[in-house]
């Protein structure tokens, strides 16, 4: 009963997501690149928006369900995310639902980082290919990983701009902490030619995953 009461109270405090930082609110924020409906514990809290902030939630576990508008505008909304999300009661818990991008899948992103969208990635990749010096290329990549997450397919495309194992290994180790779909990262091993490089990358991923 307390959980339901707290949720109903939070519904009275729904605010636009872009006002959150200004008001210093806590809660769960759901964002998408396509319009979504958001339900919390079976209660609809947002209707066909791109960003939904449920403010002042108490510490606990909440069932978050997200529905996207049907393609073409016909039919019923399709569920694209359904998980029990643990909220600490402090700060903002971010959920990014990427059902509308070419990578598919339901994506949960901790913190504030977002996966780089396809258009931005195309521009990013073009800059990498146009860089005249290896040091310039590395500077661009290091800057990008400080403020973005990446899909395995994007990392693969970046890796293919390098020819040698040593260069590819550097890139994979640089990018791995920023990969959002790590369950697919094993595919990147095939980009390395030598067994010692593959083993070094494997050990590195294990050390990161244990943190």
C-alpha positions in Angstrom: 0.0 0.0 0.0 2.8 2.4 0.9 4.5 1.6 -2.5 1.3 2.4 -4.4 0.7 5.6 -2.4 4.3 6.8 -3.1 3.8 6.1 -6.8 0.6 8.1 -6.9 2.3 10.9 -5.1 5.1 10.9 -7.6 2.6 11.2 -10.5 1.6 14.5 -9.1 5.2 15.5 -9.4 5.8 14.5 -13.1 7.9 17.2 -14.7 9.4 17.7 -18.2 12.8 15.9 -18.3 14.6 19.1 -19.4 13.5 20.8 -16.2 14.9 18.1 -13.9 18.4 19.5 -13.4 17.0 22.9 -12.6 14.6 21.6 -10.0 17.1 19.1 -8.5 14.5 16.3 -8.4 15.1 12.6 -7.9 13.5 9.7 -9.6 13.4 7.5 -12.7 13.7 9.0 -16.2 12.8 7.2 -19.4 13.9 8.5 -22.8 13.5 7.3 -26.3 14.2 8.5 -29.9 10.5 7.7 -30.7 7.3 8.5 -28.8 6.6 6.1 -25.9 4.0 5.3 -23.3 5.4 4.6 -19.8 3.9 2.5 -17.1 5.2 2.2 -13.5 3.8 -0.8 -11.6 0.9 -1.0 -14.0 0.1 2.7 -13.7 0.4 4.9 -16.9 2.6 7.9 -16.1 3.4 9.3 -19.5 1.6 9.1 -22.9 3.4 9.3 -26.2 6.4 11.4 -25.2 10.1 11.1 -25.9 11.2 11.8 -22.4 9.3 10.8 -19.2 10.5 11.8 -15.7 8.8 10.2 -12.6 10.0 12.3 -9.7 10.4 11.8 -6.0 10.2 8.0 -6.0 11.1 6.2 -2.8 13.8 3.6 -2.6 12.6 0.3 -4.0 12.0 -1.9 -7.1 9.6 -0.7 -9.8 8.2 -2.5 -12.8 8.9 -0.2 -15.7 7.1 -1.0 -18.9 7.5 1.1 -22.1 5.3 0.9 -25.2 6.2 2.4 -28.6 3.7 3.7 -31.2 3.1 1.1 -33.9 4.9 1.5 -37.1 2.8 3.4 -39.7 0.5 4.6 -36.9 -1.8 1.6 -37.1 -2.5 -1.0 -34.4 -1.8 -1.1 -30.7 1.4 0.2 -29.1 4.1 -2.4 -28.9 6.0 -3.2 -25.7 9.7 -2.4 -26.1 10.9 -2.5 -22.5 9.8 -4.4 -19.4 12.0 -4.8 -16.4 12.0 -4.5 -12.6 14.3 -1.6 -12.0 15.9 -1.0 -8.7 16.0 2.6 -7.6 18.2 3.8 -4.7 16.0 6.7 -3.8 18.8 9.2 -4.5 19.6 10.9 -7.8 18.2 10.1 -11.3 18.0 6.5 -12.7 18.2 6.8 -16.4 16.6 4.4 -18.9 17.1 4.8 -22.6 14.9 2.7 -24.8 16.3 2.4 -28.3 13.6 0.4 -30.0 13.5 2.9 -32.8 17.2 2.7 -33.9 18.8 0.4 -36.3 20.5 -1.6 -33.6 17.2 -2.7 -32.1 16.8 -4.2 -28.7 15.9 -2.8 -25.3 18.7 -0.7 -23.9 19.3 0.3 -20.3 22.0 2.9 -19.8 23.2 3.7 -16.3 24.1 7.2 -15.4 23.7 10.0 -18.0 25.6 8.7 -21.0 23.7 7.8 -24.2 24.5 5.6 -27.1 25.8 7.6 -30.1 23.0 7.9 -32.7 23.5 6.7 -36.2 23.8 10.1 -37.8 26.4 11.4 -35.3 28.3 8.1 -35.6 28.5 8.5 -39.4 30.0 12.0 -38.9 32.3 10.7 -36.2 33.5 7.8 -38.5 34.1 10.2 -41.3 36.3 12.4 -39.1 38.3 9.3 -38.1 38.9 8.3 -41.7 39.8 11.9 -42.6 42.4 12.2 -39.8 45.9 12.5 -41.3 47.8 11.5 -38.3 47.3 8.5 -35.9 47.6 10.8 -32.9 44.8 12.9 -34.2 42.6 9.8 -34.7 43.3 8.7 -31.2 42.5 12.1 -29.7 39.1 12.1 -31.5 38.3 8.6 -30.3 39.4 9.3 -26.7 37.2 12.5 -26.6 34.2 10.6 -28.0 34.4 7.8 -25.4 34.3 10.3 -22.5 30.8 11.4 -23.3 29.2 8.6 -25.4 28.3 4.9 -25.3 28.7 2.7 -28.4 27.2 -0.4 -30.0 29.4 -3.4 -30.9 28.6 -2.8 -34.5 29.9 0.8 -34.3 33.1 -0.3 -32.6 33.6 -2.9 -35.3 33.3 -0.2 -38.0 35.9 1.9 -36.1 38.2 -1.0 -35.7 38.2 -1.7 -39.5 39.8 1.7 -40.0 43.0 0.2 -38.6 45.1 -2.4 -40.3 47.4 -3.7 -37.7 46.7 -5.8 -34.6 48.5 -3.5 -32.3 46.3 -0.6 -33.4 43.1 -2.6 -33.3 43.9 -3.9 -29.9 44.4 -0.3 -28.6 41.0 0.7 -30.1 39.2 -2.3 -28.6 40.6 -1.7 -25.2 39.8 2.0 -25.4 36.2 1.4 -26.5 35.2 -1.7 -24.5 34.2 0.2 -21.3 31.9 2.3 -23.4 30.2 -0.6 -25.2 26.5 -0.7 -24.4 25.7 -4.2 -25.7 28.7 -6.1 -24.2 26.8 -9.4 -24.7 27.8 -9.0 -28.3 31.3 -7.8 -27.8 32.7 -11.4 -28.3 32.3 -10.7 -32.0 35.1 -8.2 -31.9 37.7 -10.8 -31.2 37.5 -11.9 -34.8 38.9 -8.5 -35.8 42.3 -9.5 -34.3 44.6 -11.8 -36.3 47.0 -13.1 -33.7 46.2 -15.4 -30.8 48.2 -13.4 -28.3 46.2 -10.2 -29.2 43.0 -12.1 -28.8 44.0 -13.4 -25.4 45.1 -9.9 -24.2 41.8 -8.5 -25.3 39.9 -11.3 -23.5 41.8 -10.8 -20.3 41.2 -7.1 -20.5 37.4 -7.5 -20.9 37.3 -9.8 -17.9 39.1 -7.3 -15.8 36.6 -4.6 -16.8 33.6 -6.8 -16.3 34.7 -7.6 -12.7 34.6 -4.0 -11.7 
